[in-house]
Amino acid sequence: RQRQDPWLRLQEQVQRRLAGLGVQVNGHDAPRARAARVRQVLGPTGHEMAALLEALELARYGRQARTRIDRQWWAQFQAAAGRARPQTGARQVHA
């Protein structure tokens, strides 16, 4: 049985969730780059999601990096995604 890296699995989940909101990101994009795309496409309604993505990057790559991501992170991200809405008239630019 093959195991998938939990970090990669989370990144794929994030990418699918963002695509559902019209935010196109590449699989290799770091959370900080994804946060910038969220702000670009969703504007102010994506602020909470962008902040969570930046926190995820710090949790993974920052000085106090952890080997495991907080289990609550995905639930918080999902809730923020449910509140986010694309800006009216926003251009859908693919990364």
Secondary structure, DSSP 8 states (H G I E B T S, - for coil): -----HHHHHHHHHHHHHHHTT----TT--HHHHHHHHHHHHGGGGHHHHHHHHHHHHHHHSTT--SS--THHHHHHHHHHHH----TT------
